[in-house]
Amino acid sequence: MMEEFEDEKPVEVKLVVTEEMRSYLYDITKWAKFLSIIGFVISIFVILAAFSIPALMNSNPAVATQMGQLGSSGTTIVTIIYFVLGLLLFYPSILLNKVANKGKQGILFGDQESLNNAMASLKSLFKFWGSITIAIIAFYFLLIFMVGAGVAKA
C-alpha cells in the first residue's frame, strides 16, 4: 500500500492570471512608476538639504544661538541625519522603479522572468518597510522606557 503513494507524482498547481488581474497589475506598474519618481525627487531634495542646512545654520545667528552647546557638531549631526533619511527614501524608490519597469514588461509581453523579478522587488520593498517599521516601534518603546525611567528617578 505504501508503494502506491511513492509512485504518484505530486500534482502541480498552476496559477491562472486572468485579463482582469493583468489589468490590475498594469495599473499597479503605473502607480509604482509615479511613486518611484516622486520618491527620487524627494530623496534628492532631502540629500541636497543635508548639505545646505549647515551653511544656512552658520549664516543665521538666530539659528546658531538656538543650537546652543552643540555648535558645529550640531550641523554635522543634522547633515548626517538628513543624508541617511535621503538614502532611506532613495532605496525604496529604486525598488518601486524595478517593480514598475519589470512588471510592465512582464504584463505587456507575457515575460514570466520579468514578472518574477517585479514580484521579487515588491517583496524586497515590503521587507524593507517592515524592517523600518519594526525599528521605529522598537525606538518608541525604548523612548517610552527611558522617559519612564527618567520620571521614576525625579
C-alpha positions in Angstrom: 0.0 0.0 0.0 2.9 2.4 0.8 4.3 1.7 -2.7 1.2 3.1 -4.3 1.9 6.6 -2.8 5.5 6.6 -3.8 4.7 6.1 -7.5 2.3 9.0 -7.6 3.7 12.3 -8.9 2.8 15.4 -6.9 0.0 17.4 -8.5 1.4 20.7 -9.8 -0.8 23.6 -9.2 -0.7 26.3 -11.9 -2.0 29.8 -11.2 -4.0 31.4 -13.8 -3.5 35.1 -14.5 -6.8 36.4 -15.8 -7.2 39.5 -18.0 -8.7 41.3 -15.1 -5.6 40.5 -13.0 -3.3 41.6 -15.8 -5.2 44.9 -15.9 -4.7 45.4 -12.2 -1.0 44.6 -12.4 -0.6 47.0 -15.3 -2.3 49.7 -13.2 0.0 48.9 -10.3 3.0 49.4 -12.5 1.8 52.9 -13.5 1.3 53.9 -9.8 4.7 52.3 -8.9 6.4 54.4 -11.6 4.7 57.6 -10.3 5.6 56.9 -6.7 9.2 56.0 -7.6 9.7 59.3 -9.5 8.2 61.2 -6.5 10.4 59.2 -4.2 13.5 60.0 -6.2 12.7 63.7 -6.3 12.0 63.9 -2.6 15.1 61.9 -1.7 17.3 64.2 -3.9 15.8 67.3 -2.1 16.5 65.8 1.3 20.1 64.9 0.3 20.6 68.4 -1.0 19.1 69.8 2.2 21.6 67.7 4.1 24.4 69.6 2.6 22.8 73.1 2.5 21.4 73.2 6.1 24.8 73.6 7.7 25.5 76.7 5.6 22.1 78.1 6.4 22.6 77.4 10.1 26.0 79.0 10.1 24.9 82.1 8.2 21.9 82.7 10.5 22.9 83.9 14.0 19.5 83.2 15.5 19.7 79.6 14.5 23.3 79.3 15.7 22.2 80.5 19.2 19.4 78.0 19.3 21.8 75.2 18.5 23.5 76.3 21.8 26.0 73.9 23.1 26.1 71.6 20.1 27.8 74.3 18.0 29.4 73.0 14.8 28.8 69.4 15.8 25.1 70.2 15.7 25.3 71.0 12.0 27.3 67.7 11.4 24.6 65.7 13.2 21.8 67.4 11.2 23.8 66.7 7.9 24.2 63.0 8.8 20.5 62.6 9.8 19.2 64.3 6.6 21.6 62.3 4.4 20.6 59.0 6.0 16.9 59.9 5.6 17.5 60.8 2.0 19.1 57.4 1.4 16.3 55.6 3.3 13.9 57.2 0.8 16.1 56.5 -2.2 16.3 52.7 -1.8 12.5 52.0 -1.8 12.2 54.3 -4.9 14.7 52.1 -6.7 12.7 49.0 -5.8 9.4 50.7 -6.9 11.1 51.6 -10.2 12.1 48.0 -10.7 8.5 46.9 -9.9 7.2 49.4 -12.5 9.6 48.6 -15.3 9.8 44.8 -14.9 6.1 44.4 -14.1 5.1 46.4 -17.2 7.4 44.4 -19.4 6.1 41.1 -17.9 2.5 42.1 -18.4 2.8 43.6 -21.9 5.0 40.9 -23.4 4.0 37.9 -21.3 7.6 37.7 -20.0 7.4 35.4 -16.9 11.0 36.2 -15.8 10.3 40.0 -15.8 7.2 39.5 -13.8 9.1 37.2 -11.3 11.7 40.0 -11.0 9.0 42.6 -10.4 7.4 40.4 -7.6 10.9 39.9 -6.1 11.4 43.6 -6.0 8.0 44.1 -4.5 8.8 41.5 -1.8 12.1 43.4 -1.1 10.2 46.6 -0.8 7.8 45.2 1.8 10.6 43.6 3.7 12.4 47.0 3.8 9.4 48.9 5.0 8.6 46.1 7.5 12.1 46.3 8.9 11.9 50.1 9.2 8.5 49.8 10.9 9.9 47.3 13.5 12.9 49.6 14.1 10.6 52.6 14.7 8.4 50.7 17.0 11.4 49.4 19.0 12.7 53.0 19.1 9.4 54.2 20.5 9.3 51.5 23.2 12.9 52.4 24.1 12.0 56.1 24.3 8.9 55.3 26.5 11.1 53.2 28.7 13.8 55.9 29.0 11.2 58.6 29.8 9.6 56.3 32.4 12.9 55.7 34.0 13.7 59.4 34.0 10.3 60.2 35.6 10.9 57.5 38.2 14.3 59.0 39.2 12.9 62.5 39.5 
